[in-house]
Amino acid sequence: MVEMVLRLKNLMKKQCEERKKEIMHEIEHLRLIDLNLMYSLGNHWRWNNGKFY
């Protein structure tokens, strides 16, 4: 019984780690898209208002 619980815990931990990696990957991806958006919007804004938002 205890072994089962430990095994389950390990499995959960593994899944959690993998999920975390996936999430981090997604965030990185989003951040890159965000940066590109910000950059193009930023250029647009700078052009329009003489300010960088």
PDB file of N, H, CA, C and O in Angstrom:
ATOM      1  N   MET A   1       0.837  -1.202   0.000  1.00  0.00           N
ATOM      2  CA  MET A   1       0.000   0.000   0.000  1.00  0.00           C
ATOM      3  C   MET A   1       0.875   1.256   0.000  1.00  0.00           C
ATOM      4  O   MET A   1       0.660   2.164  -0.803  1.00  0.00           O
ATOM      5  N   VAL A   2       1.847   1.306   0.890  1.00  0.00           N
ATOM      6  H   VAL A   2       2.021   0.569   1.542  1.00  0.00           H
ATOM      7  CA  VAL A   2       2.738   2.469   0.972  1.00  0.00           C
ATOM      8  C   VAL A   2       3.507   2.632  -0.333  1.00  0.00           C
ATOM      9  O   VAL A   2       3.689   3.746  -0.823  1.00  0.00           O
ATOM     10  N   GLU A   3       3.955   1.512  -0.890  1.00  0.00           N
ATOM     11  H   GLU A   3       3.807   0.606  -0.493  1.00  0.00           H
ATOM     12  CA  GLU A   3       4.683   1.562  -2.164  1.00  0.00           C
ATOM     13  C   GLU A   3       3.839   2.216  -3.245  1.00  0.00           C
ATOM     14  O   GLU A   3       4.321   3.047  -4.014  1.00  0.00           O
ATOM     15  N   MET A   4       2.576   1.825  -3.290  1.00  0.00           N
ATOM     16  H   MET A   4       2.185   1.149  -2.665  1.00  0.00           H
ATOM     17  CA  MET A   4       1.666   2.404  -4.283  1.00  0.00           C
ATOM     18  C   MET A   4       1.614   3.914  -4.136  1.00  0.00           C
ATOM     19  O   MET A   4       1.719   4.648  -5.119  1.00  0.00           O
ATOM     20  N   VAL A   5       1.455   4.364  -2.920  1.00  0.00           N
ATOM     21  H   VAL A   5       1.371   3.768  -2.122  1.00  0.00           H
ATOM     22  CA  VAL A   5       1.366   5.800  -2.656  1.00  0.00           C
ATOM     23  C   VAL A   5       2.640   6.498  -3.104  1.00  0.00           C
ATOM     24  O   VAL A   5       2.590   7.540  -3.757  1.00  0.00           O
ATOM     25  N   LEU A   6       3.782   5.921  -2.749  1.00  0.00           N
ATOM     26  H   LEU A   6       3.824   5.075  -2.219  1.00  0.00           H
ATOM     27  CA  LEU A   6       5.066   6.514  -3.137  1.00  0.00           C
ATOM     28  C   LEU A   6       5.203   6.565  -4.649  1.00  0.00           C
ATOM     29  O   LEU A   6       5.640   7.566  -5.217  1.00  0.00           O
ATOM     30  N   ARG A   7       4.817   5.456  -5.296  1.00  0.00           N
ATOM     31  H   ARG A   7       4.463   4.643  -4.835  1.00  0.00           H
ATOM     32  CA  ARG A   7       4.901   5.413  -6.756  1.00  0.00           C
ATOM     33  C   ARG A   7       4.026   6.500  -7.370  1.00  0.00           C
ATOM     34  O   ARG A   7       4.429   7.200  -8.299  1.00  0.00           O
ATOM     35  N   LEU A   8       2.822   6.622  -6.828  1.00  0.00           N
ATOM     36  H   LEU A   8       2.494   6.053  -6.073  1.00  0.00           H
ATOM     37  CA  LEU A   8       1.898   7.638  -7.320  1.00  0.00           C
ATOM     38  C   LEU A   8       2.493   9.025  -7.139  1.00  0.00           C
ATOM     39  O   LEU A   8       2.442   9.864  -8.038  1.00  0.00           O
ATOM     40  N   LYS A   9       3.055   9.246  -5.963  1.00  0.00           N
ATOM     41  H   LYS A   9       3.097   8.565  -5.233  1.00  0.00           H
ATOM     42  CA  LYS A   9       3.664  10.546  -5.678  1.00  0.00           C
ATOM     43  C   LYS A   9       4.761  10.858  -6.688  1.00  0.00           C
ATOM     44  O   LYS A   9       4.831  11.967  -7.218  1.00  0.00           O
ATOM     45  N   ASN A  10       5.609   9.881  -6.949  1.00  0.00           N
ATOM     46  H   ASN A  10       5.552   8.980  -6.519  1.00  0.00           H
ATOM     47  CA  ASN A  10       6.684  10.068  -7.916  1.00  0.00           C
ATOM     48  C   ASN A  10       6.135  10.387  -9.293  1.00  0.00           C
ATOM     49  O   ASN A  10       6.634  11.269  -9.993  1.00  0.00           O
ATOM     50  N   LEU A  11       5.104   9.656  -9.665  1.00  0.00           N
ATOM     51  H   LEU A  11       4.700   8.940  -9.097  1.00  0.00           H
ATOM     52  CA  LEU A  11       4.484   9.856 -10.969  1.00  0.00           C
ATOM     53  C   LEU A  11       3.937  11.281 -11.073  1.00  0.00           C
ATOM     54  O   LEU A  11       4.148  11.977 -12.067  1.00  0.00           O
ATOM     55  N   MET A  12       3.239  11.687 -10.033  1.00  0.00           N
ATOM     56  H   MET A  12       3.068  11.122  -9.226  1.00  0.00           H
ATOM     57  CA  MET A  12       2.668  13.031 -10.002  1.00  0.00           C
ATOM     58  C   MET A  12       3.773  14.069 -10.129  1.00  0.00           C
ATOM     59  O   MET A  12       3.652  15.044 -10.870  1.00  0.00           O
ATOM     60  N   LYS A  13       4.851  13.840  -9.392  1.00  0.00           N
ATOM     61  H   LYS A  13       4.950  13.047  -8.790  1.00  0.00           H
ATOM     62  CA  LYS A  13       5.976  14.762  -9.409  1.00  0.00           C
ATOM     63  C   LYS A  13       6.539  14.873 -10.822  1.00  0.00           C
ATOM     64  O   LYS A  13       6.792  15.970 -11.320  1.00  0.00           O
ATOM     65  N   LYS A  14       6.729  13.717 -11.458  1.00  0.00           N
ATOM     66  H   LYS A  14       6.523  12.826 -11.054  1.00  0.00           H
ATOM     67  CA  LYS A  14       7.264  13.687 -12.819  1.00  0.00           C
ATOM     68  C   LYS A  14       6.364  14.474 -13.759  1.00  0.00           C
ATOM     69  O   LYS A  14       6.825  15.319 -14.526  1.00  0.00           O
ATOM     70  N   GLN A  15       5.072  14.180 -13.682  1.00  0.00           N
ATOM     71  H   GLN A  15       4.698  13.494 -13.058  1.00  0.00           H
ATOM     72  CA  GLN A  15       4.116  14.858 -14.551  1.00  0.00           C
ATOM     73  C   GLN A  15       4.146  16.353 -14.297  1.00  0.00           C
ATOM     74  O   GLN A  15       4.073  17.158 -15.225  1.00  0.00           O
ATOM     75  N   CYS A  16       4.253  16.709 -13.035  1.00  0.00           N
ATOM     76  H   CYS A  16       4.312  16.055 -12.281  1.00  0.00           H
ATOM     77  CA  CYS A  16       4.292  18.113 -12.652  1.00  0.00           C
ATOM     78  C   CYS A  16       5.514  18.788 -13.275  1.00  0.00           C
ATOM     79  O   CYS A  16       5.418  19.879 -13.837  1.00  0.00           O
ATOM     80  N   GLU A  17       6.655  18.126 -13.167  1.00  0.00           N
ATOM     81  H   GLU A  17       6.734  17.240 -12.711  1.00  0.00           H
ATOM     82  CA  GLU A  17       7.896  18.675 -13.733  1.00  0.00           C
ATOM     83  C   GLU A  17       7.748  18.883 -15.235  1.00  0.00           C
ATOM     84  O   GLU A  17       8.103  19.934 -15.769  1.00  0.00           O
ATOM     85  N   GLU A  18       7.217  17.860 -15.908  1.00  0.00           N
ATOM     86  H   GLU A  18       6.929  17.006 -15.475  1.00  0.00           H
ATOM     87  CA  GLU A  18       7.065  17.941 -17.355  1.00  0.00           C
ATOM     88  C   GLU A  18       6.100  19.051 -17.724  1.00  0.00           C
ATOM     89  O   GLU A  18       6.321  19.801 -18.674  1.00  0.00           O
ATOM     90  N   ARG A  19       5.035  19.141 -16.961  1.00  0.00           N
ATOM     91  H   ARG A  19       4.856  18.532 -16.188  1.00  0.00           H
ATOM     92  CA  ARG A  19       4.037  20.184 -17.210  1.00  0.00           C
ATOM     93  C   ARG A  19       4.685  21.558 -17.045  1.00  0.00           C
ATOM     94  O   ARG A  19       4.445  22.477 -17.827  1.00  0.00           O
ATOM     95  N   LYS A  20       5.515  21.670 -16.002  1.00  0.00           N
ATOM     96  H   LYS A  20       5.710  20.923 -15.366  1.00  0.00           H
ATOM     97  CA  LYS A  20       6.197  22.938 -15.734  1.00  0.00           C
ATOM     98  C   LYS A  20       7.069  23.326 -16.922  1.00  0.00           C
ATOM     99  O   LYS A  20       7.088  24.480 -17.348  1.00  0.00           O
ATOM    100  N   LYS A  21       7.795  22.328 -17.451  1.00  0.00           N
ATOM    101  H   LYS A  21       7.779  21.390 -17.105  1.00  0.00           H
ATOM    102  CA  LYS A  21       8.659  22.572 -18.602  1.00  0.00           C
ATOM    103  C   LYS A  21       7.826  23.057 -19.776  1.00  0.00           C
ATOM    104  O   LYS A  21       8.187  24.019 -20.453  1.00  0.00           O
ATOM    105  N   GLU A  22       6.699  22.374 -20.013  1.00  0.00           N
ATOM    106  H   GLU A  22       6.406  21.592 -19.462  1.00  0.00           H
ATOM    107  CA  GLU A  22       5.811  22.757 -21.108  1.00  0.00           C
ATOM    108  C   GLU A  22       5.352  24.191 -20.928  1.00  0.00           C
ATOM    109  O   GLU A  22       5.377  24.991 -21.864  1.00  0.00           O
ATOM    110  N   ILE A  23       4.935  24.503 -19.715  1.00  0.00           N
ATOM    111  H   ILE A  23       4.915  23.854 -18.955  1.00  0.00           H
ATOM    112  CA  ILE A  23       4.434  25.844 -19.431  1.00  0.00           C
ATOM    113  C   ILE A  23       5.533  26.876 -19.662  1.00  0.00           C
ATOM    114  O   ILE A  23       5.302  27.919 -20.274  1.00  0.00           O
ATOM    115  N   MET A  24       6.734  26.571 -19.163  1.00  0.00           N
ATOM    116  H   MET A  24       6.921  25.724 -18.665  1.00  0.00           H
ATOM    117  CA  MET A  24       7.850  27.485 -19.346  1.00  0.00           C
ATOM    118  C   MET A  24       8.107  27.708 -20.836  1.00  0.00           C
ATOM    119  O   MET A  24       8.351  28.827 -21.287  1.00  0.00           O
ATOM    120  N   HIS A  25       8.043  26.595 -21.589  1.00  0.00           N
ATOM    121  H   HIS A  25       7.845  25.686 -21.223  1.00  0.00           H
ATOM    122  CA  HIS A  25       8.255  26.676 -23.025  1.00  0.00           C
ATOM    123  C   HIS A  25       7.206  27.588 -23.658  1.00  0.00           C
ATOM    124  O   HIS A  25       7.527  28.449 -24.477  1.00  0.00           O
ATOM    125  N   GLU A  26       5.947  27.383 -23.265  1.00  0.00           N
ATOM    126  H   GLU A  26       5.687  26.682 -22.600  1.00  0.00           H
ATOM    127  CA  GLU A  26       4.859  28.208 -23.779  1.00  0.00           C
ATOM    128  C   GLU A  26       5.105  29.670 -23.464  1.00  0.00           C
ATOM    129  O   GLU A  26       4.938  30.541 -24.317  1.00  0.00           O
ATOM    130  N   ILE A  27       5.508  29.929 -22.216  1.00  0.00           N
ATOM    131  H   ILE A  27       5.644  29.221 -21.523  1.00  0.00           H
ATOM    132  CA  ILE A  27       5.750  31.301 -21.781  1.00  0.00           C
ATOM    133  C   ILE A  27       6.856  31.931 -22.617  1.00  0.00           C
ATOM    134  O   ILE A  27       6.738  33.072 -23.063  1.00  0.00           O
ATOM    135  N   GLU A  28       7.938  31.171 -22.827  1.00  0.00           N
ATOM    136  H   GLU A  28       8.034  30.244 -22.465  1.00  0.00           H
ATOM    137  CA  GLU A  28       9.040  31.679 -23.647  1.00  0.00           C
ATOM    138  C   GLU A  28       8.514  32.054 -25.027  1.00  0.00           C
ATOM    139  O   GLU A  28       8.806  33.123 -25.564  1.00  0.00           O
ATOM    140  N   HIS A  29       7.725  31.130 -25.580  1.00  0.00           N
ATOM    141  H   HIS A  29       7.488  30.262 -25.144  1.00  0.00           H
ATOM    142  CA  HIS A  29       7.162  31.332 -26.912  1.00  0.00           C
ATOM    143  C   HIS A  29       6.313  32.602 -26.932  1.00  0.00           C
ATOM    144  O   HIS A  29       6.450  33.444 -27.819  1.00  0.00           O
ATOM    145  N   LEU A  30       5.436  32.721 -25.940  1.00  0.00           N
ATOM    146  H   LEU A  30       5.324  32.037 -25.219  1.00  0.00           H
ATOM    147  CA  LEU A  30       4.560  33.884 -25.855  1.00  0.00           C
ATOM    148  C   LEU A  30       5.383  35.152 -25.683  1.00  0.00           C
ATOM    149  O   LEU A  30       5.089  36.189 -26.278  1.00  0.00           O
ATOM    150  N   ARG A  31       6.416  35.050 -24.863  1.00  0.00           N
ATOM    151  H   ARG A  31       6.656  34.207 -24.380  1.00  0.00           H
ATOM    152  CA  ARG A  31       7.245  36.218 -24.605  1.00  0.00           C
ATOM    153  C   ARG A  31       7.893  36.698 -25.900  1.00  0.00           C
ATOM    154  O   ARG A  31       7.979  37.899 -26.155  1.00  0.00           O
ATOM    155  N   LEU A  32       8.350  35.740 -26.717  1.00  0.00           N
ATOM    156  H   LEU A  32       8.280  34.764 -26.510  1.00  0.00           H
ATOM    157  CA  LEU A  32       8.965  36.104 -27.994  1.00  0.00           C
ATOM    158  C   LEU A  32       7.957  36.806 -28.888  1.00  0.00           C
ATOM    159  O   LEU A  32       8.256  37.837 -29.490  1.00  0.00           O
ATOM    160  N   ILE A  33       6.760  36.237 -28.968  1.00  0.00           N
ATOM    161  H   ILE A  33       6.517  35.400 -28.479  1.00  0.00           H
ATOM    162  CA  ILE A  33       5.712  36.843 -29.782  1.00  0.00           C
ATOM    163  C   ILE A  33       5.430  38.245 -29.246  1.00  0.00           C
ATOM    164  O   ILE A  33       5.301  39.206 -30.004  1.00  0.00           O
ATOM    165  N   ASP A  34       5.338  38.334 -27.913  1.00  0.00           N
ATOM    166  H   ASP A  34       5.443  37.553 -27.297  1.00  0.00           H
ATOM    167  CA  ASP A  34       5.083  39.594 -27.240  1.00  0.00           C
ATOM    168  C   ASP A  34       6.139  40.625 -27.583  1.00  0.00           C
ATOM    169  O   ASP A  34       5.823  41.775 -27.890  1.00  0.00           O
ATOM    170  N   LEU A  35       7.393  40.208 -27.528  1.00  0.00           N
ATOM    171  H   LEU A  35       7.649  39.275 -27.278  1.00  0.00           H
ATOM    172  CA  LEU A  35       8.493  41.131 -27.819  1.00  0.00           C
ATOM    173  C   LEU A  35       8.390  41.640 -29.245  1.00  0.00           C
ATOM    174  O   LEU A  35       8.568  42.830 -29.504  1.00  0.00           O
ATOM    175  N   ASN A  36       8.102  40.736 -30.164  1.00  0.00           N
ATOM    176  H   ASN A  36       7.957  39.770 -29.953  1.00  0.00           H
ATOM    177  CA  ASN A  36       7.964  41.151 -31.565  1.00  0.00           C
ATOM    178  C   ASN A  36       6.817  42.136 -31.720  1.00  0.00           C
ATOM    179  O   ASN A  36       6.938  43.144 -32.416  1.00  0.00           O
ATOM    180  N   LEU A  37       5.702  41.833 -31.063  1.00  0.00           N
ATOM    181  H   LEU A  37       5.604  41.014 -30.498  1.00  0.00           H
ATOM    182  CA  LEU A  37       4.548  42.717 -31.110  1.00  0.00           C
ATOM    183  C   LEU A  37       4.897  44.078 -30.533  1.00  0.00           C
ATOM    184  O   LEU A  37       4.633  45.120 -31.134  1.00  0.00           O
ATOM    185  N   MET A  38       5.497  44.039 -29.349  1.00  0.00           N
ATOM    186  H   MET A  38       5.712  43.193 -28.861  1.00  0.00           H
ATOM    187  CA  MET A  38       5.878  45.270 -28.668  1.00  0.00           C
ATOM    188  C   MET A  38       6.799  46.093 -29.558  1.00  0.00           C
ATOM    189  O   MET A  38       6.657  47.310 -29.680  1.00  0.00           O
ATOM    190  N   TYR A  39       7.736  45.401 -30.168  1.00  0.00           N
ATOM    191  H   TYR A  39       7.851  44.412 -30.069  1.00  0.00           H
ATOM    192  CA  TYR A  39       8.714  46.083 -31.011  1.00  0.00           C
ATOM    193  C   TYR A  39       8.026  46.781 -32.181  1.00  0.00           C
ATOM    194  O   TYR A  39       8.254  47.964 -32.435  1.00  0.00           O
ATOM    195  N   SER A  40       7.179  46.031 -32.891  1.00  0.00           N
ATOM    196  H   SER A  40       6.994  45.070 -32.684  1.00  0.00           H
ATOM    197  CA  SER A  40       6.519  46.631 -34.049  1.00  0.00           C
ATOM    198  C   SER A  40       5.541  47.717 -33.611  1.00  0.00           C
ATOM    199  O   SER A  40       5.462  48.778 -34.232  1.00  0.00           O
ATOM    200  N   LEU A  41       4.804  47.449 -32.546  1.00  0.00           N
ATOM    201  H   LEU A  41       4.868  46.588 -32.041  1.00  0.00           H
ATOM    202  CA  LEU A  41       3.888  48.463 -32.032  1.00  0.00           C
ATOM    203  C   LEU A  41       4.674  49.663 -31.538  1.00  0.00           C
ATOM    204  O   LEU A  41       4.300  50.814 -31.763  1.00  0.00           O
ATOM    205  N   GLY A  42       5.783  49.362 -30.854  1.00  0.00           N
ATOM    206  H   GLY A  42       6.087  48.427 -30.671  1.00  0.00           H
ATOM    207  CA  GLY A  42       6.631  50.417 -30.316  1.00  0.00           C
ATOM    208  C   GLY A  42       7.112  51.341 -31.419  1.00  0.00           C
ATOM    209  O   GLY A  42       7.075  52.563 -31.276  1.00  0.00           O
ATOM    210  N   ASN A  43       7.563  50.754 -32.522  1.00  0.00           N
ATOM    211  H   ASN A  43       7.593  49.761 -32.638  1.00  0.00           H
ATOM    212  CA  ASN A  43       8.027  51.561 -33.639  1.00  0.00           C
ATOM    213  C   ASN A  43       6.883  52.415 -34.174  1.00  0.00           C
ATOM    214  O   ASN A  43       7.052  53.593 -34.490  1.00  0.00           O
ATOM    215  N   HIS A  44       5.727  51.790 -34.263  1.00  0.00           N
ATOM    216  H   HIS A  44       5.590  50.833 -34.006  1.00  0.00           H
ATOM    217  CA  HIS A  44       4.533  52.470 -34.738  1.00  0.00           C
ATOM    218  C   HIS A  44       4.209  53.662 -33.832  1.00  0.00           C
ATOM    219  O   HIS A  44       3.963  54.777 -34.291  1.00  0.00           O
ATOM    220  N   TRP A  45       4.220  53.379 -32.536  1.00  0.00           N
ATOM    221  H   TRP A  45       4.420  52.473 -32.163  1.00  0.00           H
ATOM    222  CA  TRP A  45       3.897  54.436 -31.562  1.00  0.00           C
ATOM    223  C   TRP A  45       4.920  55.557 -31.601  1.00  0.00           C
ATOM    224  O   TRP A  45       4.571  56.737 -31.576  1.00  0.00           O
ATOM    225  N   ARG A  46       6.171  55.178 -31.664  1.00  0.00           N
ATOM    226  H   ARG A  46       6.455  54.219 -31.685  1.00  0.00           H
ATOM    227  CA  ARG A  46       7.235  56.169 -31.668  1.00  0.00           C
ATOM    228  C   ARG A  46       7.046  57.084 -32.884  1.00  0.00           C
ATOM    229  O   ARG A  46       7.205  58.302 -32.812  1.00  0.00           O
ATOM    230  N   TRP A  47       6.704  56.444 -33.986  1.00  0.00           N
ATOM    231  H   TRP A  47       6.576  55.454 -34.044  1.00  0.00           H
ATOM    232  CA  TRP A  47       6.497  57.183 -35.227  1.00  0.00           C
ATOM    233  C   TRP A  47       5.334  58.160 -35.059  1.00  0.00           C
ATOM    234  O   TRP A  47       5.399  59.306 -35.503  1.00  0.00           O
ATOM    235  N   ASN A  48       4.271  57.683 -34.408  1.00  0.00           N
ATOM    236  H   ASN A  48       4.219  56.752 -34.047  1.00  0.00           H
ATOM    237  CA  ASN A  48       3.068  58.513 -34.265  1.00  0.00           C
ATOM    238  C   ASN A  48       3.212  59.608 -33.222  1.00  0.00           C
ATOM    239  O   ASN A  48       2.830  60.754 -33.460  1.00  0.00           O
ATOM    240  N   ASN A  49       3.760  59.257 -32.072  1.00  0.00           N
ATOM    241  H   ASN A  49       4.070  58.326 -31.879  1.00  0.00           H
ATOM    242  CA  ASN A  49       3.703  60.184 -30.937  1.00  0.00           C
ATOM    243  C   ASN A  49       5.050  60.730 -30.516  1.00  0.00           C
ATOM    244  O   ASN A  49       5.132  61.568 -29.618  1.00  0.00           O
ATOM    245  N   GLY A  50       6.106  60.261 -31.156  1.00  0.00           N
ATOM    246  H   GLY A  50       6.040  59.580 -31.885  1.00  0.00           H
ATOM    247  CA  GLY A  50       7.425  60.671 -30.715  1.00  0.00           C
ATOM    248  C   GLY A  50       7.736  60.105 -29.347  1.00  0.00           C
ATOM    249  O   GLY A  50       8.668  60.554 -28.681  1.00  0.00           O
ATOM    250  N   LYS A  51       6.950  59.108 -28.919  1.00  0.00           N
ATOM    251  H   LYS A  51       6.193  58.743 -29.460  1.00  0.00           H
ATOM    252  CA  LYS A  51       7.184  58.470 -27.617  1.00  0.00           C
ATOM    253  C   LYS A  51       7.276  56.977 -27.823  1.00  0.00           C
ATOM    254  O   LYS A  51       6.726  56.424 -28.775  1.00  0.00           O
ATOM    255  N   PHE A  52       7.982  56.339 -26.913  1.00  0.00           N
ATOM    256  H   PHE A  52       8.429  56.789 -26.140  1.00  0.00           H
ATOM    257  CA  PHE A  52       8.042  54.878 -26.948  1.00  0.00           C
ATOM    258  C   PHE A  52       7.253  54.343 -25.771  1.00  0.00           C
ATOM    259  O   PHE A  52       7.603  54.576 -24.614  1.00  0.00           O
ATOM    260  N   TYR A  53       6.178  53.620 -26.079  1.00  0.00           N
ATOM    261  H   TYR A  53       5.893  53.431 -27.019  1.00  0.00           H
ATOM    262  CA  TYR A  53       5.369  53.051 -25.001  1.00  0.00           C
ATOM    263  C   TYR A  53       5.837  51.659 -24.685  1.00  0.00           C
ATOM    264  O   TYR A  53       5.281  51.006 -23.802  1.00  0.00           O
TER     265      TYR A  53
END
